[in-house]
């Protein structure tokens, strides 16, 4: 139990430091899906995880973290535009740059993301 409390203290100290350094950023709890795997209860307990400054994008019911998901999003755009005749003339580098520019246009929001993990 003492190790968990010490780890929690470290995580919260880091979070408070990020909040002081970035007072204009929203703090966003990012809850692990294992914590709320069903809707049969009103409350669940999670544990403090890592806090970091991130760019996030919310698409419908999925939240993307740019540092973790950007490559997959670019691949998804490539898959979706590969049949478009306007892109057939492009080199592979130009094609990927176009896909990246599309992902860059998503409504990314810079936040302090706090991971809430299984306790």
N, C-alpha and C positions, 0 to 999 in steps of 0.2 A: 504494500500500500504506500509506503514512504517513497518508493521510486516513482509511482504514478503522480503523487503530489509534487515531487521535485520536477518531473517532466512538465506537469501542468503549469507550475510557476514559471519555468523557462519559456513555455509557449505563450503565456499571457504577457510576460515581460517583453517578448519579441513583438507581439501584437500591439502593445501600448507604444513601443518605440516606433513602429510603422505608422500608427495613428498620429503620433506627434510630428513625424517627418512629413506626413501627407494628410494634413487636417481637412483638405477639401475632398478627399476620396470617401465614398460610401464603404462601410464595412459590411461584407456579405458573408453570412454563414453558408458554407457549402456542405450539405448534409449527405453523408455516405448512404447509398441506397439500401444497404444492409440494415440500417437503423430503422427505416420506415418501410419495410417490405410489404406491410399490409395496412389496411385502414381499420382494423378491429379495435384499436385503442386510441385514447386521446393524447397521451404523452409517451415519449420514449426517452431514454437516457443515452447520451452520446458522450464522447470524450474530446477534449481540446486537441486539435491537431495543428499542423503547421499553418502559419499565416504568411502570406506573400502578396506583393503588389502584382496584379494580373490584369489582363484584358479578358473580359467575358462577353459572350453574345448569347442571348436567349432566343432560341427558335422553337416556337410552340412549347412543348413540354420538356425540351432538352436544353441544358445550358452547356455551352462550349467554353473551354479555357484555351485561349489562343496558344499559350506555350505548350500545351499538351495535344491540341486537336487540329492545329492549322494545317499540317501536312495531309491529314485525312480529309479535311475540307477541300483542299486544293485538288486532291485525287478525285473527290466526288464531283467537283465542278468539271474536271477534265472528262470524266465519264459522261456527264450530262451534255457537254458541248461537242463531244467528238463527232456526232452525226451532223452538226451544223455545217453547211457547205462553206460559210464564210471563213471557217477556221482550217479548212483543208489545205490552203496555200501556205500556212505558217510552218516555220521550222519547229522542231520539238521544243527548243528553247523559247521561241516566241509564244508557242501554244501554252507552255507552263507559266510564262510571265503573264499572259492574259488571264489564266485561271487564278493566279495569285492576286492580280489586280481586282478581280471580282470578289475574292475573299476579303481583300483589304477594304472593300466598300461596305461590308457588313457593318451593322451598328455595334461595333465593339465599344465596351464601356470599361474604363480603367477603374479598378476597385481594389480594396484590400480584401482578399479572399481568405476566409478562415475555414480550414477543413475541420469538420465535425465527424469524428470517426467512431467506430464501434468501441464502446467503453470496455 
